[in-house]
């Protein structure tokens, strides 16, 4: 399953589903990882799930389809039975709102 992470590298802030610009150990622990690191990853995953629940149902669905099911904007539009441009705006708003929520203290 892809992992949704927010990558903040220098001036380039973006959402990613695990790419070469992001540190893989942040999202995908190995068997040899220390217990403290594993706990941190689990806490981050739990926080992300709780933040996703704060989004509107349509935004949550759009970002979940994109992040976890690798859906394209066209796939999201078809699933929600909306125009492609509306799906693009919906996904953009979902990412922006999630970014705002991430900046809040847990």
PAZAPA-4460 file (N, C-alpha, C; in steps of 0.05 Angstrom, whole numbers, plus 32768, in hexadecimal, padded with zeros to 4 digits):
% residues 106
    n_x    n_y    n_z   ca_x   ca_y   ca_z    c_x    c_y    c_z   seq   type   mol
   8011   7FE8   8000   8000   8000   8000   8012   8019   8000     1      X     A
   800C   802C   7FEF   801C   8045   7FEF   8019   8053   800A     2      X     A
   802D   8063   8010   802D   8072   8029   802B   8090   8023     3      X     A
   8018   809D   8030   8014   80BA   802B   8025   80C9   803F     4      X     A
   8038   80D8   8035   8049   80E9   8046   804A   8105   803B     5      X     A
   8050   8117   804C   8055   8133   8043   8073   8137   8044     6      X     A
   807D   813F   802D   809A   8142   802A   80A0   8160   802A     7      X     A
   80B0   8169   803D   80B8   8185   803F   80D6   8187   803B     8      X     A
   80DE   8188   8022   80FB   818A   801C   8100   81A6   8012     9      X     A
   8112   81B5   8020   8119   81D0   801A   8100   81E1   8013    10      X     A
   80FF   81EC   7FFC   80E8   81FD   7FF4   80D2   81ED   7FE7    11      X     A
   80D5   81D3   7FE4   80C2   81C3   7FD5   80B1   81B3   7FE8    12      X     A
   8099   81BD   7FEE   8086   81AE   7FFE   8072   81A0   7FEC    13      X     A
   806F   8186   7FF0   805C   8178   7FDE   8053   815E   7FEB    14      X     A
   803D   8155   7FE2   8033   813B   7FEB   803F   8126   7FD8    15      X     A
   8045   810F   7FE3   8050   80FA   7FD2   8046   80DF   7FDC    16      X     A
   8047   80CC   7FCA   8040   80B1   7FD1   805A   80A0   7FD0    17      X     A
   806F   80AB   7FDC   8089   809E   7FDF   8098   80A2   7FC4    18      X     A
   80A9   80B5   7FC3   80BA   80B8   7FAC   80D7   80BC   7FB4    19      X     A
   80E9   80BF   7FA1   8105   80C0   7FA7   810E   80D9   7FB6    20      X     A
   80FD   80EE   7FB6   8104   8107   7FC4   8100   8105   7FE2    21      X     A
   80F3   80F0   7FEC   80EC   80ED   8008   80FC   80D6   8014    22      X     A
   8100   80D9   802E   810F   80C5   803D   80FD   80AC   8042    23      X     A
   8103   8095   8036   80F1   807E   8039   80EE   8074   8056    24      X     A
   8103   8079   8066   8101   806E   8082   80EC   807D   8091    25      X     A
   80E3   8094   8089   80CE   80A3   8096   80B3   8094   8093    26      X     A
   80B0   8086   807E   8096   807A   8079   8096   805C   8079    27      X     A
   80AC   804F   8074   80AD   8032   8071   80C2   8027   8083    28      X     A
   80BB   8020   809D   80CF   8015   80AF   80D7   7FF9   80A6    29      X     A
   80F0   7FF1   80AD   80F9   7FD6   80A7   80F8   7FC6   80C1    30      X     A
   80FD   7FAC   80BE   80FD   7F9B   80D6   8113   7FA2   80E9    31      X     A
   8128   7FAE   80DF   813F   7FB4   80F0   813D   7FD0   80FD    32      X     A
   8127   7FDE   80F8   8124   7FF9   8103   8121   7FF7   8121    33      X     A
   812B   800B   812F   8129   800A   814C   810C   800F   8155    34      X     A
   8105   8005   816D   80E9   8007   8176   80DF   8024   8178    35      X     A
   80F1   8036   8180   80E9   8052   8181   80E0   805D   8166    36      X     A
   80EF   8056   8152   80E9   805F   8137   80CE   8053   812D    37      X     A
   80CA   8039   8133   80B1   802C   812B   8099   8039   8139    38      X     A
   809D   8040   8153   8087   804D   8161   8081   8068   8155    39      X     A
   8096   8077   814D   8092   8091   8141   8083   808E   8127    40      X     A
   808A   807B   8117   807C   8077   80FD   805F   8070   8102    41      X     A
   805A   805F   8116   803E   8057   811C   802E   8070   8126    42      X     A
   803B   8081   8136   802E   8099   8140   8028   80AC   8129    43      X     A
   803A   80AE   8116   8036   80C0   80FF   801F   80B5   80EE    44      X     A
   801D   809B   80EB   8008   808F   80DB   7FED   8093   80E9    45      X     A
   7FEC   8090   8103   7FD3   8095   8112   7FCB   80B2   8111    46      X     A
   7FDE   80C4   8112   7FD8   80E1   8110   7FCC   80E7   80F4    47      X     A
   7FD9   80DB   80DF   7FCF   80E0   80C4   7FB2   80D6   80C1    48      X     A
   7FAC   80BF   80CD   7F91   80B5   80CB   7F7D   80C7   80D9    49      X     A
   7F85   80D2   80F1   7F73   80E4   80FF   7F6F   80FE   80F0    50      X     A
   7F84   8107   80E3   7F82   8120   80D3   7F70   811C   80BA    51      X     A
   7F73   8105   80AE   7F61   80FF   8097   7F44   80FF   809F    52      X     A
   7F3E   80F7   80B7   7F22   80F7   80C0   7F17   8113   80C4    53      X     A
   7F29   8127   80C6   7F20   8143   80C9   7F19   8150   80AE    54      X     A
   7F20   8143   8099   7F19   814D   807E   7EFC   8147   8079    55      X     A
   7EF0   8155   8066   7ED5   814F   805D   7ED5   8133   8051    56      X     A
   7EBE   8125   8051   7EBE   810A   8046   7EC7   8109   8028    57      X     A
   7EC0   811D   8018   7EC8   811D   7FFC   7EE6   8122   7FF9    58      X     A
   7EF1   8134   800A   7F0E   8139   8009   7F1D   8120   8012    59      X     A
   7F13   8114   8027   7F1F   80FB   8032   7F1F   80E5   801D    60      X     A
   7F09   80E2   800F   7F07   80CE   7FFA   7F1A   80D4   7FE3    61      X     A
   7F1B   80ED   7FDB   7F2D   80F4   7FC4   7F4A   80EF   7FCB    62      X     A
   7F53   80F8   7FE3   7F6F   80F4   7FEA   7F76   80D7   7FEF    63      X     A
   7F63   80C8   7FFA   7F67   80AC   7FFE   7F69   809C   7FE4    64      X     A
   7F58   80A3   7FD1   7F5A   8096   7FB7   7F75   809C   7FAA    65      X     A
   7F7D   80B5   7FAC   7F97   80BE   7FA0   7FAE   80B0   7FAE    66      X     A
   7FAF   80B2   7FC8   7FC6   80A8   7FD7   7FC8   808A   7FDA    67      X     A
   7FB2   807E   7FE1   7FB3   8061   7FE7   7FAB   804F   7FD0    68      X     A
   7F9D   8059   7FBC   7F95   8048   7FA6   7FA0   8052   7F8B    69      X     A
   7FB2   8066   7F8D   7FC0   8070   7F75   7FAD   8079   7F5F    70      X     A
   7F96   8084   7F67   7F82   808D   7F54   7F8B   80A7   7F47    71      X     A
   7F85   80AA   7F2E   7F8B   80C3   7F20   7F74   80D6   7F25    72      X     A
   7F77   80EF   7F1C   7F62   8103   7F1E   7F49   80F9   7F0F    73      X     A
   7F4D   80ED   7EF8   7F37   80E2   7EE8   7F28   80CC   7EF8    74      X     A
   7F38   80BB   7F05   7F2B   80A5   7F15   7F1B   80B1   7F2C    75      X     A
   7F26   80C5   7F39   7F18   80D2   7F4F   7EFE   80DF   7F45    76      X     A
   7F00   80ED   7F2E   7EE8   80FA   7F22   7ED3   80E5   7F1C    77      X     A
   7EDA   80CF   7F10   7EC7   80BA   7F09   7EBA   80AE   7F22    78      X     A
   7ECB   80A9   7F37   7EC0   809D   7F50   7EAC   80B0   7F5D    79      X     A
   7EB3   80CA   7F5E   7EA1   80DD   7F6B   7E8C   80E8   7F59    80      X     A
   7E8D   80E0   7F3F   7E7A   80EA   7F2B   7E79   8108   7F2A    81      X     A
   7E92   8113   7F27   7E95   8130   7F24   7EA8   8136   7F0C    82      X     A
   7EA9   814F   7F04   7EBB   8157   7EEE   7ED8   8153   7EF7    83      X     A
   7EE9   814F   7EE3   7F06   814C   7EE8   7F11   8164   7EF6    84      X     A
   7F0A   817C   7EEE   7F14   8194   7EFA   7F0B   8196   7F17    85      X     A
   7EF3   818E   7F1D   7EE9   818E   7F39   7EF8   817A   7F4A    86      X     A
   7EFF   8163   7F3E   7F0E   814F   7F4D   7F2A   8159   7F53    87      X     A
   7F36   8167   7F40   7F51   8173   7F44   7F50   8187   7F5A    88      X     A
   7F3C   8199   7F5A   7F39   81AD   7F6F   7F34   81A0   7F8A    89      X     A
   7F24   818B   7F8B   7F1E   817D   7FA3   7F37   8170   7FAF    90      X     A
   7F47   8164   7F9F   7F60   8157   7FA9   7F73   816D   7FB2    91      X     A
   7F74   8183   7FA3   7F86   8199   7FAB   7F7E   81A4   7FC7    92      X     A
   7F63   81A8   7FCB   7F59   81B2   7FE5   7F5F   819E   7FFB    93      X     A
   7F5C   8185   7FF5   7F61   8170   8009   7F7E   8171   8012    94      X     A
   7F90   8173   7FFF   7FAD   8175   8006   7FB3   818E   8015    95      X     A
   7FA7   81A4   800D   7FAC   81BE   801B   7FA2   81BD   8038    96      X     A
   7F8A   81B2   803B   7F7E   81B0   8056   7F8E   819D   8068    97      X     A
   7F97   8187   805C   7FA7   8174   806C   7FC2   8181   8074    98      X     A
   7FCD   8191   8062   7FE6   819F   8069   7FE2   81B2   8080    99      X     A
   7FCC   81C0   8080   7FC5   81D3   8096   7FC2   81C3   80B0   100      X     A
   7FB4   81AD   80AF   7FB0   819C   80C7   7FCA   8191   80D1   101      X     A
   7FDC   818A   80BF   7FF6   8180   80C8   8007   8194   80D7   102      X     A
   8002   81AE   80D1   8012   81C3   80DF   8008   81C8   80FB   103      X     A
   7FEF   81BF   8101   7FE5   81C2   811C   7FF3   81AF   812F   104      X     A
   7FF4   81B7   8148   8001   81A5   815C   7FEF   818D   8161   105      X     A
   7FFA   8175   8164   7FEA   815E   8169   7FDB   815E   8183   106      X     A
***
